[in-house]
Amino acid sequence: MTMRTYGDLCGIARALDVIGERWALLVVRELLLGPKRFTDLRAGLPNVGPDVLAQRLRDLGAAGILRRHRLPPPAASHVYELTERGLELEPVVLALGRWGSRTPVPGGEARLGPDAAVLALKTLFDPAAAGDLEASYELRLGDDVFSVRVAGGAVAAARGAPEAPAAVIATDPGTLARVLWHGGEDGELRVEGDRAAVRRFLGLFPLGGAPARPAPARSR
């Protein structure tokens, strides 16, 4: 398949030639926190068909955005991971997420995936609220485990458990979003460790602007 082009020399147009196809940038989003198998990508992007996903992976691989390789035994499965060029898209993805957090949320069966929830923390992190805080947290979202580290007025996140976390937070992405941004209570979260540390952590990610309202239903 030959990728479509805007035929425009502008850098924006040339970037969209590479990542402007439907689902391409969401594939990048799913890989920002670490490698994934094809089945893991399908789980994170349940509305994309397997053929379309496979094509996007081929396109992004051909463009040098990601690569596919086999894990050593005993896993011995193939995973996809971002290249250095692909990782350069992180600030682009986070900026889009920051901008999108102030738009109406879709209605219906829209969901928030684990990786998207963790990236939302990076999107909305407030360095002033963090101050001189230095702490790691283990975030368990269903079967997915992430390390979230706050230090030096910045936040970092990666797949996998941290060493000696200040607290462990176990929940699902929807509940985490409700507690952080939609009036939920921290008592809805399962916490191991210092709950006061968790309350401070939860205050580091304010939703910018007014709360977004659900998008109006479209007339048929």
N, C-alpha and C positions, 0 to 999 in steps of 0.2 A: 504494500500500500504506500502510495506517495503522499506525504503530508501536504496539506493545503498551505498556501502562503498568501499573505495579504499583498505581496509584491510591493512593499513599502520599505524604504531604507531606514526609516525611523527605528531607533533601538526598541521602543515600546512594541511596535508592530513585529519586529524580528523576534522579540521575546515571546509574543503571543503565537507566532508561527510554531514555537516549540511547546509551550505549555497552555495554549489557548483552547485546545480541543476539550470537549466535555469530559469530565472526570480526571483530566491529567493533573491538575493542581491538587485535587483531593487525594490522588495517589501519593503525591509528594508529601502532603500533610500526614498521611498514615505512616510514612517512613522517617519522619523527622526525629522521632524518639528512638529509633533503632530498627534493625532489619526485621522483615516479616516474610513468612511463607505466603504462597498464593492463597491458601485457605484463610490465613489470618487477614489478608487484604479483603477477601470476600466478606469476612465477618465485620470488618470495619466499614465496608461500603456495601451494605446489603441490597441496595437498589440498582447496582450495576450488574449487567449480565456477564457471565464468564468470558464470552467471546470479546466483548467490548473491553473488559479489563485486560485480557491477554494482549489485545492490540495496543492499548495505551502503554502497557509495560514494554512492548517491543519498540514503540515510538520513542519513549523516554530513554530506553537503552540505546537506541540508535543515535539519539541526540546527546549522549554522554551525561544524562541526568542521573541515571541509576545503573546498577549492574546486578547480575544474577550469579550466585556462586553456591557451591555445595558446602554444607557444614561438615566438619570432621566427625568420624564415628564417636559415640554411638548414634548421634542424631542422623547424620548422613542425608539430610534433606536439603532441598534447594531453598534459598532465601533471596529476597531482593533487598538491596540497600542503596542509599544515596551515595553518589560520588561527591568529591569535594565541590564540583560545580553544582550538583544538586543541593548540597547543604547551604550554598550561598543563597538559596531561595527562602531560607527561614525568615529573615526580616520582612520579606515580601509577604509571606503567608501570615505572619503575625500582624503586619500592618492592615492587611485585608480583614483579618479577624477583628481587630480593634475598630475598624470602620463599620464592619457588619454588625457589631454588638449594639449599634444604635439604630438598626433597621428593624422593622416588624418581624416577629418570629413567625414561621409558617405554622399553619394549623394542621389538623388531621393527625396522622401517625408519625410526624417528624420525630426523630430521636437524636440523642447526643451520644456519640461513641466515646470509649475510654480515652483514646489518643486525642480526640478533639477536646474533651474536657480538660485534659492536662495542658494542652496548648492554650486553652482559654485562660488558664492561670498565668501563663507567660504573657499573654496578650494584655491582661488587665492589671498586672502587677504594679503596685504603687511604691516606688523606692522610698518616698518620704515616710510612708506608714511603717516601712520596715526598719528605718533608722539603722542602728548598729546591730540588729538581730543577726545572729549566726546560728543556724540550726538546720538539721535535716529531718525530713518527715517521710514516712512510708505511707504511700497512698495505694490502697487496694480497691480497685474498681471491678467487682466481680472476680473473674479469674486473672485479671491483669494487675500486675504489681509495678509501681513506679517509685522512683526516688525523686523527691523534690527538695532542693537545697537552696536556702536563703542565706546570702552572705555578701558583704560589701555593697549593699544596696541593689543587689541583682538576684534574680531567681534562675536556677538551672533545673532541668528535669531530664530524666532518662528512664528507660525501661529497666526494671530490676530493683531489688531491695537495697536500701542504703545500710551502711554499718552504723550501729548505735543511734537510731533515730530518736528524736525527742518525744515522738509519739507515733502511733500507727492509727491511721484513719481508714476504716473499712465501710464502704457504701456502694452505691451504683451511680453512674454519671448523672442520671436525672435527679436523684436526691441531692447529690453534691451541688448541682446547679441551683436547685430550689433553696438550699440552705445559704448558699453564697449570694444569690441575686434575686430571689423571688419570695422572700419573707419566711423561709423555713427556719426551724430552730436547730441549734447544734446538737440537741438531744436526739435528733433523728440519725445521727452518725454513730457508728460503733467505734469507740476509742479505746486504745490501749496506751497507757502512759499518762502524761501530764495534760489534763483537759484544759488547763489555763493556757498552756503553750498552743493547744489546738485553737482556742478562741482567738489568740493573737494572730495565728496563721490565717484564720478565716477572714480577718480584717484587712488583709494585704491586697485584696483583689476587688476593689469597688467597681461596680458597673458604671461606665462613663455615661453622663447624660441621664435623661429621664428613662425609666423602665420601658422597654419596648412592649407594645401591645400586639396581640395576635393579628396577623394579616386578615383582612376581610375575606369572607368566602366569595369565590368567583361565581357569577351568575352563569347558568348554562343555556 
